[in-house]
Amino acid sequence: MRIKLAKFAGCIETTVLFCSFVLFGPPLAISADDTAPKANSGATTSADYRIGAGDVLTVTLTDAPEYGGKFRVSDSGVISISGVSTPIKAEGQSPIELANSIREALIEAKQLRDPRVNVFVDEFHGRTVSVLGAVAKPAVYPLQKRTTVLEALSLAGGALPNAGNTVTIVRGPASAEATNTSVGSVQTFQMSNLANGKDLSANVEVRNGDVISVSAAQVVYVVGAVAKPGGYTIQDSSTGVSVVQAVALAEGFNSIASRHGVIVRQSTSDHARVEIPVDIGQMMAGKQTDAVLAPNDILYIPTSGARRTAKALGDVAMAAVNGVAIYGIGYRVGNVK
């Protein structure tokens, strides 16, 4: 069978829109022309970012550079283009959407017949999230794309070694609208579940105006006649640390230690100090219930044969924690997980 191929007289004029928006490298142009679709059908990162007030944009036109330049989005969310009498709304649009808006405005103003518009986002200021607390670099960070809690913490350099196990998000207006909650509502997650991937639902998206706070770990102090006295952070406050565990963290008694100690605890009512005597020897032998230390408790182990009241031992313990060189006590920070 012979197949005849039809020949077309003429050609079909095709205009191709190519859009690329690189957030973490040199930005590429977002362009628009009269035959381009209003939105890119491909899944690009340009669809993730919405321009905000304060952002710095570069607008270029291939055949009419005099209409382009650098523009800072005003507090009201607009930019003014030469030859267009009405300011153009930029806030809330993606770069490709803004490119199309500028193109249409120039055509409507009868400035250009077929402009090709390119939009770059040079500086991100309009959409931010605050990361505070026990992180390496607490600051306000721009949201250049859709960002999760872990990604926001990574921007801040991650959690510090003395960070606790609680991550708190205070929701701003954007999140409140997206999640149908009130502005200022609080979400709390466990850092361990986030980091280990045990609770994927905890790695939520953060939005403009959210505040993320990483708690500082709670601390207990072990001072006196132990091998390595110091302060020890409790990573997981739900488990706590007992007296026997605290002695183990300090690598045990030294050769002149007494098996009787005292817990120095600050009162929550009138700031008065409370001294609680403990028989550590009986606890280690299983003959007495091991006591659980509260955050900021001081476990003081005196030397054997010391004849002091609980209050006097408490005074020595407080002095040791405050850095006074009594009995050659040093300071060391460790972790309880």
GUZAVO-367151 format. One record per residue (C-alpha): residue number from 1; residue in one letter; x, y, z. Coordinates in Angstrom, 1 decimal, decimal comma, padded with zeros to 4 digits, always signed. Example, Ala and Ser with C-alpha at 12.3 -4.5 7.8 and 13.67 -1.06 7.14 Angstrom:
2
+------+------+--------+--------+--------+
! resi ! resn !   east !  north !     up !
+------+------+--------+--------+--------+
!    1 !    a ! +012,3 ! -004,5 ! +007,8 !
!    2 !    s ! +013,7 ! -001,1 ! +007,1 !
+------+------+--------+--------+--------+
***
This chain:
337
+------+------+--------+--------+--------+
! resi ! resn !   east !  north !     up !
+------+------+--------+--------+--------+
!    1 !    m ! +000,0 ! +000,0 ! +000,0 !
!    2 !    r ! +001,3 ! +003,4 ! -001,0 !
!    3 !    i ! +000,9 ! +006,2 ! +001,5 !
!    4 !    k ! +000,9 ! +009,7 ! +000,3 !
!    5 !    l ! +002,1 ! +012,3 ! +002,6 !
!    6 !    a ! +000,1 ! +015,6 ! +002,5 !
!    7 !    k ! +002,2 ! +018,8 ! +002,3 !
!    8 !    f ! +001,1 ! +021,8 ! +004,2 !
!    9 !    a ! +001,4 ! +025,1 ! +002,5 !
!   10 !    g ! +002,4 ! +027,5 ! +005,2 !
!   11 !    c ! +003,4 ! +027,0 ! +008,8 !
!   12 !    i ! +001,9 ! +027,0 ! +012,2 !
!   13 !    e ! +003,4 ! +029,7 ! +014,3 !
!   14 !    t ! +004,1 ! +028,4 ! +017,8 !
!   15 !    t ! +005,2 ! +030,3 ! +020,8 !
!   16 !    v ! +006,8 ! +028,3 ! +023,6 !
!   17 !    l ! +006,9 ! +029,6 ! +027,1 !
!   18 !    f ! +009,9 ! +028,4 ! +029,1 !
!   19 !    c ! +009,9 ! +029,2 ! +032,8 !
!   20 !    s ! +012,5 ! +028,4 ! +035,4 !
!   21 !    f ! +012,7 ! +029,8 ! +038,8 !
!   22 !    v ! +015,7 ! +028,7 ! +040,9 !
!   23 !    l ! +015,5 ! +029,5 ! +044,6 !
!   24 !    f ! +018,9 ! +028,4 ! +045,8 !
!   25 !    g ! +021,1 ! +029,5 ! +042,9 !
!   26 !    p ! +021,2 ! +032,3 ! +040,2 !
!   27 !    p ! +017,6 ! +033,1 ! +039,4 !
!   28 !    l ! +016,3 ! +032,4 ! +035,8 !
!   29 !    a ! +013,8 ! +034,5 ! +034,0 !
!   30 !    i ! +010,0 ! +034,1 ! +034,4 !
!   31 !    s ! +008,6 ! +035,2 ! +031,1 !
!   32 !    a ! +005,2 ! +035,8 ! +029,5 !
!   33 !    d ! +003,9 ! +036,7 ! +026,0 !
!   34 !    d ! +000,5 ! +037,0 ! +024,3 !
!   35 !    t ! +000,2 ! +033,3 ! +023,4 !
!   36 !    a ! +001,6 ! +031,9 ! +026,6 !
!   37 !    p ! -000,8 ! +030,1 ! +029,1 !
!   38 !    k ! -001,6 ! +031,9 ! +032,3 !
!   39 !    a ! +000,2 ! +029,3 ! +034,4 !
!   40 !    n ! +002,9 ! +026,8 ! +033,9 !
!   41 !    s ! +001,5 ! +023,2 ! +033,6 !
!   42 !    g ! +004,8 ! +021,7 ! +034,9 !
!   43 !    a ! +005,6 ! +021,2 ! +038,5 !
!   44 !    t ! +008,2 ! +023,9 ! +039,2 !
!   45 !    t ! +009,2 ! +025,7 ! +042,3 !
!   46 !    s ! +007,9 ! +029,0 ! +040,9 !
!   47 !    a ! +004,4 ! +027,8 ! +041,9 !
!   48 !    d ! +005,6 ! +027,4 ! +045,5 !
!   49 !    y ! +006,6 ! +031,0 ! +046,1 !
!   50 !    r ! +004,2 ! +033,9 ! +046,4 !
!   51 !    i ! +005,6 ! +037,4 ! +046,2 !
!   52 !    g ! +005,2 ! +039,4 ! +049,4 !
!   53 !    a ! +005,6 ! +043,0 ! +050,5 !
!   54 !    g ! +009,2 ! +044,1 ! +050,7 !
!   55 !    d ! +010,5 ! +041,6 ! +048,1 !
!   56 !    v ! +012,9 ! +043,0 ! +045,6 !
!   57 !    l ! +012,1 ! +042,1 ! +042,0 !
!   58 !    t ! +013,9 ! +042,6 ! +038,7 !
!   59 !    v ! +011,7 ! +043,0 ! +035,7 !
!   60 !    t ! +013,2 ! +042,8 ! +032,2 !
!   61 !    l ! +011,6 ! +043,1 ! +028,8 !
!   62 !    t ! +013,5 ! +041,5 ! +025,9 !
!   63 !    d ! +012,8 ! +044,2 ! +023,3 !
!   64 !    a ! +011,9 ! +047,2 ! +025,5 !
!   65 !    p ! +014,5 ! +047,4 ! +028,4 !
!   66 !    e ! +013,3 ! +050,9 ! +029,3 !
!   67 !    y ! +010,2 ! +049,5 ! +030,9 !
!   68 !    g ! +012,2 ! +047,2 ! +033,2 !
!   69 !    g ! +014,3 ! +047,7 ! +036,3 !
!   70 !    k ! +014,5 ! +046,8 ! +040,0 !
!   71 !    f ! +011,3 ! +047,2 ! +042,0 !
!   72 !    r ! +010,6 ! +046,8 ! +045,7 !
!   73 !    v ! +007,1 ! +045,6 ! +046,4 !
!   74 !    s ! +005,4 ! +048,3 ! +048,5 !
!   75 !    d ! +003,8 ! +047,7 ! +051,9 !
!   76 !    s ! +000,5 ! +047,7 ! +050,0 !
!   77 !    g ! +001,8 ! +044,9 ! +047,8 !
!   78 !    v ! +002,1 ! +046,8 ! +044,5 !
!   79 !    i ! +004,8 ! +047,9 ! +042,0 !
!   80 !    s ! +004,6 ! +050,8 ! +039,5 !
!   81 !    i ! +005,7 ! +050,1 ! +035,9 !
!   82 !    s ! +006,7 ! +053,0 ! +033,6 !
!   83 !    g ! +003,9 ! +053,7 ! +031,1 !
!   84 !    v ! +001,2 ! +052,0 ! +033,2 !
!   85 !    s ! -000,9 ! +054,5 ! +035,1 !
!   86 !    t ! -002,3 ! +052,1 ! +037,7 !
!   87 !    p ! +000,1 ! +050,2 ! +040,1 !
!   88 !    i ! +000,2 ! +046,5 ! +039,5 !
!   89 !    k ! -000,6 ! +044,1 ! +042,3 !
!   90 !    a ! +002,4 ! +041,9 ! +043,0 !
!   91 !    e ! +001,8 ! +040,5 ! +046,5 !
!   92 !    g ! +000,3 ! +037,0 ! +046,5 !
!   93 !    q ! +001,2 ! +036,3 ! +042,9 !
!   94 !    s ! +003,9 ! +033,9 ! +041,7 !
!   95 !    p ! +006,6 ! +035,3 ! +039,5 !
!   96 !    i ! +005,1 ! +033,9 ! +036,3 !
!   97 !    e ! +001,7 ! +035,3 ! +037,3 !
!   98 !    l ! +003,2 ! +038,7 ! +037,8 !
!   99 !    a ! +005,0 ! +038,5 ! +034,5 !
!  100 !    n ! +001,7 ! +037,9 ! +032,8 !
!  101 !    s ! +000,0 ! +040,8 ! +034,7 !
!  102 !    i ! +002,8 ! +043,2 ! +033,7 !
!  103 !    r ! +002,5 ! +042,1 ! +030,1 !
!  104 !    e ! -001,3 ! +042,5 ! +030,0 !
!  105 !    a ! -001,0 ! +046,0 ! +031,7 !
!  106 !    l ! +001,5 ! +047,2 ! +029,0 !
!  107 !    i ! -000,7 ! +046,0 ! +026,2 !
!  108 !    e ! -003,8 ! +047,6 ! +027,8 !
!  109 !    a ! -002,0 ! +050,8 ! +028,2 !
!  110 !    k ! -001,0 ! +050,6 ! +024,5 !
!  111 !    q ! +002,7 ! +050,9 ! +025,3 !
!  112 !    l ! +003,7 ! +047,6 ! +023,6 !
!  113 !    r ! +002,0 ! +045,2 ! +021,2 !
!  114 !    d ! +003,8 ! +042,0 ! +022,1 !
!  115 !    p ! +006,0 ! +042,3 ! +025,2 !
!  116 !    r ! +008,0 ! +039,4 ! +026,5 !
!  117 !    v ! +008,3 ! +040,0 ! +030,3 !
!  118 !    n ! +010,8 ! +038,4 ! +032,6 !
!  119 !    v ! +010,5 ! +038,5 ! +036,4 !
!  120 !    f ! +013,2 ! +037,7 ! +038,9 !
!  121 !    v ! +012,9 ! +037,6 ! +042,7 !
!  122 !    d ! +016,3 ! +039,0 ! +043,9 !
!  123 !    e ! +015,5 ! +039,4 ! +047,6 !
!  124 !    f ! +012,9 ! +037,6 ! +049,7 !
!  125 !    h ! +011,5 ! +039,7 ! +052,5 !
!  126 !    g ! +007,7 ! +039,4 ! +052,3 !
!  127 !    r ! +007,3 ! +035,9 ! +053,6 !
!  128 !    t ! +009,2 ! +035,0 ! +056,7 !
!  129 !    v ! +009,3 ! +032,6 ! +059,7 !
!  130 !    s ! +010,9 ! +033,2 ! +063,0 !
!  131 !    v ! +013,0 ! +030,4 ! +064,6 !
!  132 !    l ! +013,9 ! +031,0 ! +068,2 !
!  133 !    g ! +015,1 ! +029,2 ! +071,3 !
!  134 !    a ! +017,8 ! +026,5 ! +071,6 !
!  135 !    v ! +019,0 ! +026,7 ! +067,9 !
!  136 !    a ! +022,4 ! +027,6 ! +066,5 !
!  137 !    k ! +021,2 ! +030,7 ! +064,7 !
!  138 !    p ! +017,9 ! +032,1 ! +066,0 !
!  139 !    a ! +016,6 ! +034,7 ! +063,5 !
!  140 !    v ! +013,9 ! +035,6 ! +061,1 !
!  141 !    y ! +014,2 ! +033,6 ! +057,9 !
!  142 !    p ! +012,7 ! +034,2 ! +054,4 !
!  143 !    l ! +010,3 ! +031,5 ! +053,1 !
!  144 !    q ! +011,5 ! +030,9 ! +049,5 !
!  145 !    k ! +009,4 ! +027,9 ! +048,9 !
!  146 !    r ! +007,0 ! +025,6 ! +050,8 !
!  147 !    t ! +008,8 ! +024,8 ! +054,0 !
!  148 !    t ! +008,3 ! +022,2 ! +056,8 !
!  149 !    v ! +009,3 ! +022,5 ! +060,4 !
!  150 !    l ! +012,5 ! +020,4 ! +060,0 !
!  151 !    e ! +013,5 ! +022,6 ! +057,0 !
!  152 !    a ! +013,0 ! +025,7 ! +059,0 !
!  153 !    l ! +015,1 ! +024,3 ! +061,9 !
!  154 !    s ! +017,8 ! +023,4 ! +059,3 !
!  155 !    l ! +017,8 ! +027,1 ! +058,1 !
!  156 !    a ! +018,6 ! +028,0 ! +061,8 !
!  157 !    g ! +021,5 ! +025,6 ! +061,9 !
!  158 !    g ! +019,7 ! +022,9 ! +063,8 !
!  159 !    a ! +019,1 ! +022,4 ! +067,6 !
!  160 !    l ! +021,8 ! +023,1 ! +070,1 !
!  161 !    p ! +023,3 ! +020,2 ! +072,2 !
!  162 !    n ! +021,4 ! +021,6 ! +075,2 !
!  163 !    a ! +018,1 ! +021,7 ! +073,4 !
!  164 !    g ! +015,1 ! +020,1 ! +074,9 !
!  165 !    n ! +012,6 ! +017,7 ! +073,3 !
!  166 !    t ! +009,8 ! +020,2 ! +072,6 !
!  167 !    v ! +009,2 ! +022,2 ! +069,5 !
!  168 !    t ! +006,4 ! +024,8 ! +069,6 !
!  169 !    i ! +004,8 ! +026,6 ! +066,7 !
!  170 !    v ! +002,8 ! +029,8 ! +067,2 !
!  171 !    r ! +000,6 ! +030,2 ! +064,2 !
!  172 !    g ! +000,5 ! +033,5 ! +062,3 !
!  173 !    p ! -002,4 ! +034,7 ! +060,1 !
!  174 !    a ! -001,4 ! +032,7 ! +057,0 !
!  175 !    s ! -001,3 ! +029,4 ! +058,9 !
!  176 !    a ! -004,5 ! +030,3 ! +060,8 !
!  177 !    e ! -006,3 ! +030,8 ! +057,5 !
!  178 !    a ! -004,8 ! +027,7 ! +055,9 !
!  179 !    t ! -005,6 ! +025,4 ! +058,9 !
!  180 !    n ! -008,9 ! +027,0 ! +059,9 !
!  181 !    t ! -007,5 ! +027,8 ! +063,4 !
!  182 !    s ! -007,2 ! +031,1 ! +065,3 !
!  183 !    v ! -004,2 ! +033,4 ! +065,0 !
!  184 !    g ! -001,8 ! +032,7 ! +067,8 !
!  185 !    s ! -002,9 ! +029,1 ! +068,2 !
!  186 !    v ! -000,1 ! +026,8 ! +069,5 !
!  187 !    q ! +001,1 ! +023,4 ! +068,2 !
!  188 !    t ! +003,6 ! +021,4 ! +070,2 !
!  189 !    f ! +005,7 ! +018,5 ! +068,9 !
!  190 !    q ! +008,3 ! +016,2 ! +070,3 !
!  191 !    m ! +011,8 ! +016,8 ! +068,7 !
!  192 !    s ! +012,7 ! +013,1 ! +068,9 !
!  193 !    n ! +009,6 ! +012,2 ! +066,9 !
!  194 !    l ! +010,4 ! +014,8 ! +064,3 !
!  195 !    a ! +014,1 ! +013,8 ! +064,0 !
!  196 !    n ! +013,5 ! +010,1 ! +063,9 !
!  197 !    g ! +010,6 ! +010,2 ! +061,5 !
!  198 !    k ! +008,3 ! +008,4 ! +064,0 !
!  199 !    d ! +005,6 ! +011,0 ! +063,5 !
!  200 !    l ! +005,5 ! +012,3 ! +060,0 !
!  201 !    s ! +002,4 ! +014,3 ! +060,7 !
!  202 !    a ! +004,5 ! +016,4 ! +063,1 !
!  203 !    n ! +006,6 ! +017,8 ! +060,2 !
!  204 !    v ! +004,0 ! +020,3 ! +059,2 !
!  205 !    e ! +004,3 ! +023,1 ! +056,8 !
!  206 !    v ! +005,1 ! +026,5 ! +058,3 !
!  207 !    r ! +003,9 ! +029,7 ! +056,7 !
!  208 !    n ! +004,4 ! +033,4 ! +056,7 !
!  209 !    g ! +004,4 ! +034,9 ! +060,2 !
!  210 !    d ! +004,8 ! +031,6 ! +062,1 !
!  211 !    v ! +007,1 ! +031,5 ! +065,1 !
!  212 !    i ! +009,0 ! +028,2 ! +065,9 !
!  213 !    s ! +010,6 ! +027,8 ! +069,3 !
!  214 !    v ! +012,8 ! +025,0 ! +070,4 !
!  215 !    s ! +012,8 ! +024,5 ! +074,2 !
!  216 !    a ! +016,0 ! +024,4 ! +076,3 !
!  217 !    a ! +016,6 ! +021,2 ! +078,0 !
!  218 !    q ! +015,9 ! +020,9 ! +081,7 !
!  219 !    v ! +019,0 ! +020,5 ! +083,9 !
!  220 !    v ! +019,9 ! +018,7 ! +087,1 !
!  221 !    y ! +023,1 ! +019,2 ! +089,0 !
!  222 !    v ! +025,3 ! +016,6 ! +090,7 !
!  223 !    v ! +028,0 ! +018,2 ! +092,9 !
!  224 !    g ! +030,2 ! +017,2 ! +095,8 !
!  225 !    a ! +032,2 ! +013,9 ! +096,3 !
!  226 !    v ! +031,6 ! +012,4 ! +092,8 !
!  227 !    a ! +034,0 ! +011,7 ! +090,0 !
!  228 !    k ! +032,7 ! +014,3 ! +087,6 !
!  229 !    p ! +030,4 ! +016,9 ! +089,2 !
!  230 !    g ! +028,4 ! +019,2 ! +086,9 !
!  231 !    g ! +025,1 ! +020,0 ! +085,3 !
!  232 !    y ! +023,4 ! +017,4 ! +083,2 !
!  233 !    t ! +020,7 ! +018,2 ! +080,6 !
!  234 !    i ! +017,6 ! +016,1 ! +080,5 !
!  235 !    q ! +016,6 ! +015,7 ! +076,9 !
!  236 !    d ! +013,3 ! +014,0 ! +077,6 !
!  237 !    s ! +011,5 ! +015,6 ! +080,6 !
!  238 !    s ! +008,8 ! +012,9 ! +080,6 !
!  239 !    t ! +011,3 ! +010,2 ! +081,8 !
!  240 !    g ! +013,3 ! +012,4 ! +084,2 !
!  241 !    v ! +016,3 ! +011,2 ! +086,1 !
!  242 !    s ! +016,5 ! +009,5 ! +089,4 !
!  243 !    v ! +019,1 ! +010,0 ! +092,2 !
!  244 !    v ! +020,9 ! +006,8 ! +091,4 !
!  245 !    q ! +020,9 ! +007,6 ! +087,7 !
!  246 !    a ! +022,3 ! +011,1 ! +088,5 !
!  247 !    v ! +025,2 ! +009,6 ! +090,5 !
!  248 !    a ! +025,9 ! +007,3 ! +087,6 !
!  249 !    l ! +026,0 ! +010,2 ! +085,2 !
!  250 !    a ! +028,6 ! +011,8 ! +087,5 !
!  251 !    e ! +030,6 ! +008,5 ! +087,1 !
!  252 !    g ! +030,0 ! +007,5 ! +090,7 !
!  253 !    f ! +031,3 ! +008,4 ! +094,2 !
!  254 !    n ! +034,9 ! +009,2 ! +094,8 !
!  255 !    s ! +036,9 ! +007,4 ! +097,5 !
!  256 !    i ! +035,8 ! +009,8 ! +100,4 !
!  257 !    a ! +032,1 ! +010,1 ! +099,5 !
!  258 !    s ! +029,3 ! +009,6 ! +101,9 !
!  259 !    r ! +026,4 ! +007,4 ! +100,9 !
!  260 !    h ! +024,0 ! +010,0 ! +102,3 !
!  261 !    g ! +023,2 ! +013,1 ! +100,3 !
!  262 !    v ! +020,8 ! +016,0 ! +100,1 !
!  263 !    i ! +018,6 ! +017,2 ! +097,3 !
!  264 !    v ! +018,4 ! +021,0 ! +097,2 !
!  265 !    r ! +015,1 ! +022,1 ! +095,6 !
!  266 !    q ! +013,8 ! +025,6 ! +095,0 !
!  267 !    s ! +010,3 ! +026,2 ! +096,3 !
!  268 !    t ! +007,7 ! +027,3 ! +093,7 !
!  269 !    s ! +005,7 ! +029,3 ! +096,2 !
!  270 !    d ! +007,9 ! +031,7 ! +098,0 !
!  271 !    h ! +011,3 ! +031,0 ! +096,5 !
!  272 !    a ! +012,4 ! +029,4 ! +099,7 !
!  273 !    r ! +014,9 ! +026,6 ! +099,4 !
!  274 !    v ! +014,1 ! +023,0 ! +100,5 !
!  275 !    e ! +016,7 ! +020,5 ! +101,5 !
!  276 !    i ! +015,7 ! +016,8 ! +101,2 !
!  277 !    p ! +018,0 ! +014,2 ! +102,8 !
!  278 !    v ! +018,4 ! +011,0 ! +100,8 !
!  279 !    d ! +020,0 ! +007,7 ! +101,7 !
!  280 !    i ! +021,7 ! +006,8 ! +098,4 !
!  281 !    g ! +023,2 ! +003,6 ! +099,7 !
!  282 !    q ! +019,8 ! +002,2 ! +100,6 !
!  283 !    m ! +018,5 ! +003,3 ! +097,1 !
!  284 !    m ! +021,4 ! +001,5 ! +095,3 !
!  285 !    a ! +020,7 ! -001,6 ! +097,4 !
!  286 !    g ! +017,1 ! -001,6 ! +096,4 !
!  287 !    k ! +016,0 ! -001,2 ! +100,0 !
!  288 !    q ! +014,5 ! +002,2 ! +099,4 !
!  289 !    t ! +012,6 ! +003,7 ! +096,5 !
!  290 !    d ! +014,8 ! +005,7 ! +094,2 !
!  291 !    a ! +013,8 ! +009,4 ! +094,3 !
!  292 !    v ! +013,2 ! +011,3 ! +091,0 !
!  293 !    l ! +014,9 ! +014,6 ! +090,7 !
!  294 !    a ! +012,9 ! +017,6 ! +089,5 !
!  295 !    p ! +014,3 ! +020,1 ! +086,9 !
!  296 !    n ! +017,0 ! +022,4 ! +088,4 !
!  297 !    d ! +017,4 ! +020,1 ! +091,5 !
!  298 !    i ! +020,9 ! +019,9 ! +093,0 !
!  299 !    l ! +022,1 ! +016,5 ! +094,3 !
!  300 !    y ! +024,9 ! +017,1 ! +096,7 !
!  301 !    i ! +027,1 ! +014,3 ! +097,9 !
!  302 !    p ! +029,2 ! +015,3 ! +101,0 !
!  303 !    t ! +032,4 ! +013,6 ! +102,1 !
!  304 !    s ! +032,2 ! +010,7 ! +104,5 !
!  305 !    g ! +032,0 ! +011,7 ! +108,2 !
!  306 !    a ! +030,9 ! +015,3 ! +107,4 !
!  307 !    r ! +028,8 ! +016,6 ! +110,3 !
!  308 !    r ! +026,5 ! +019,2 ! +108,8 !
!  309 !    t ! +022,8 ! +020,0 ! +108,9 !
!  310 !    a ! +020,8 ! +019,6 ! +105,7 !
!  311 !    k ! +020,7 ! +023,4 ! +105,4 !
!  312 !    a ! +024,5 ! +023,7 ! +105,7 !
!  313 !    l ! +024,9 ! +021,0 ! +103,1 !
!  314 !    g ! +022,5 ! +022,9 ! +100,9 !
!  315 !    d ! +024,6 ! +026,1 ! +101,3 !
!  316 !    v ! +027,7 ! +024,2 ! +100,1 !
!  317 !    a ! +025,7 ! +022,7 ! +097,2 !
!  318 !    m ! +024,5 ! +026,1 ! +096,1 !
!  319 !    a ! +028,0 ! +027,6 ! +096,3 !
!  320 !    a ! +029,3 ! +024,7 ! +094,1 !
!  321 !    v ! +026,7 ! +025,2 ! +091,4 !
!  322 !    n ! +027,4 ! +028,9 ! +091,4 !
!  323 !    g ! +031,0 ! +028,2 ! +090,4 !
!  324 !    v ! +032,7 ! +028,7 ! +093,8 !
!  325 !    a ! +035,8 ! +026,6 ! +094,1 !
!  326 !    i ! +034,9 ! +024,5 ! +097,1 !
!  327 !    y ! +036,7 ! +021,2 ! +097,6 !
!  328 !    g ! +038,1 ! +021,5 ! +094,1 !
!  329 !    i ! +034,7 ! +021,1 ! +092,4 !
!  330 !    g ! +034,7 ! +021,5 ! +088,6 !
!  331 !    y ! +031,8 ! +022,0 ! +086,3 !
!  332 !    r ! +030,8 ! +019,6 ! +083,5 !
!  333 !    v ! +027,7 ! +019,4 ! +081,3 !
!  334 !    g ! +026,4 ! +016,1 ! +080,1 !
!  335 !    n ! +023,2 ! +014,7 ! +078,6 !
!  336 !    v ! +020,4 ! +012,5 ! +079,9 !
!  337 !    k ! +018,4 ! +010,8 ! +077,1 !
+------+------+--------+--------+--------+
***
